[in-house]
Amino acid sequence: MDSGTMTASSVRRPAVTRECYAPIELYAPNRDPAGIDLSDNTNRWGIPPAAARTIREDMVERVTRYPDLYASSLKRALAAYVGVDPSMIVTGCGSDDVLDSAIRAFGEPGDRIAVPDPSFAMVPLFARMNALVPRAIPLTDRYDLSAAAVAGVEARITYICSPNNPTGTPIPRPTIEAVLASSDGVVIVDEAYAEFADDSVVDLTSASARLLVVRTMSKAFGLAGLRVGYAIGNPALVAEVEKSRGPYKVSGIAERAAIAALTEDADWVRAHVALVRTNRDRLSAEFRRRGIDPIPSAANFVLAPVRGAEEIARGMRDRGVAVRPFSQLRAVSPALRATGGSAIRVSIGPWGELEAALDAFDHARIEGREEDVPCV
Ligand SMILES: *Cc1c(COP(=O)(O)O)cnc(C)c1O
């Protein structure tokens, strides 16, 4: 096409594209740099020491060679960490890649995928990228999931996030068991925040041919930039995800660093998870002191329902602190109904960073109120 005659609409949708891709938008949270970034739930204490050392020492040697086809040594290290056989593990380029591959492996184009709402915003995107149809299942007013509502959708795949992003709330084990019992399809449980929670359903994978538990090294392990995700499930199930994922998805550097972290950095991870739990409670208490009703979290972030979340996040960013605003979450609970689904999600880091966040929050709120005055 002659670029001189290109119209805005032809740029958006040239004739060669797929129909089902038209409604798909790029995932675009505000990623402008901020002094203190509490917007994406990564590890604010940094990278664990053995992983850092491995990257410094191994980097140059690794880059001219292809990595292991299916990351077999990493699978062994993950299996030992999780306590399952290596045949029950599949890895990927971040758990996003594992989720995408699993949807592609188990869903035919046109099939339904049940997705709780509110939950992880990437999943409906991955569903559409694979020509599946996402069906939102509202969480209950206690952030639980109704197994009957899930069964009613007759989905080929059910996605459950526990602890759930962005609410931080765990989906109780009996609910997951009920969903497995009352649906026929594959059940994917996203445990990206498992290390910060009290429970995991990994133990259910050995007894179920349809349960896939997805995990990541991006959050508790502090390796988001390396892109290492994995899933645990019945060997026949993970083999299908591996086919769909394809070879060479974990880079050689990422594989070595992840193995180092899994085998040598367990104490570092445990110590920082403990700090997260303490600071999570402290931050929640500070929000309550301000008359805000934060949602009880089992993850490394807290969702605080506040009116004008976008403006507050902008005001906080002006003071060097990034948090994630949500302006219209489905208002499933009294706390979310009180703000019309407006809330900010704050990642838990060192207490000094959370103090700075609270200070920025207080200023952003006051400024917001002052701006309101002329409109009253
Ligand atoms: C952060 C996150 C992930 C993904 O992470 P990767 O970096 O792709 O491993 C997956 N699921 C949820 C719910 C998350 O919050």
The ligand as an SDF file (V2000), in Angstrom:
LIG
                    3D

 15 15  0  0  0  0  0  0  0  0999 V2000
    2.4400  -11.0630   37.5080 C   0  0  0  0  0  0  0  0  0  0  0  0
    1.4360  -12.1280   37.1710 C   0  0  0  0  0  0  0  0  0  0  0  0
    1.6970  -13.1550   36.2720 C   0  0  0  0  0  0  0  0  0  0  0  0
    2.8730  -13.1860   35.4520 C   0  0  0  0  0  0  0  0  0  0  0  0
    3.8490  -13.1870   35.2970 O   0  0  0  0  0  0  0  0  0  0  0  0
    5.1150  -13.5370   34.4370 P   0  0  0  0  0  0  0  0  0  0  0  0
    6.0470  -12.4510   34.7070 O   0  0  0  0  0  0  0  0  0  0  0  0
    4.6510  -13.6320   33.0190 O   0  0  0  0  0  0  0  0  0  0  0  0
    5.5400  -14.8530   34.9690 O   0  0  0  0  0  0  0  0  0  0  0  0
    0.7840  -14.1400   36.0650 C   0  0  0  0  0  0  0  0  0  0  0  0
   -0.3840  -14.1350   36.7050 N   0  0  0  0  0  0  0  0  0  0  0  0
   -0.6920  -13.1700   37.5730 C   0  0  0  0  0  0  0  0  0  0  0  0
   -1.9870  -13.2170   38.2690 C   0  0  0  0  0  0  0  0  0  0  0  0
    0.1930  -12.1330   37.8210 C   0  0  0  0  0  0  0  0  0  0  0  0
   -0.1560  -11.1500   38.6520 O   0  0  0  0  0  0  0  0  0  0  0  0
  1  2  1  0
  2  3  1  0
  2 14  2  0
  3  4  1  0
  3 10  2  0
  4  5  1  0
  5  6  1  0
  6  7  2  0
  6  8  1  0
  6  9  1  0
 10 11  1  0
 11 12  2  0
 12 13  1  0
 12 14  1  0
 14 15  1  0
M  END
$$$$
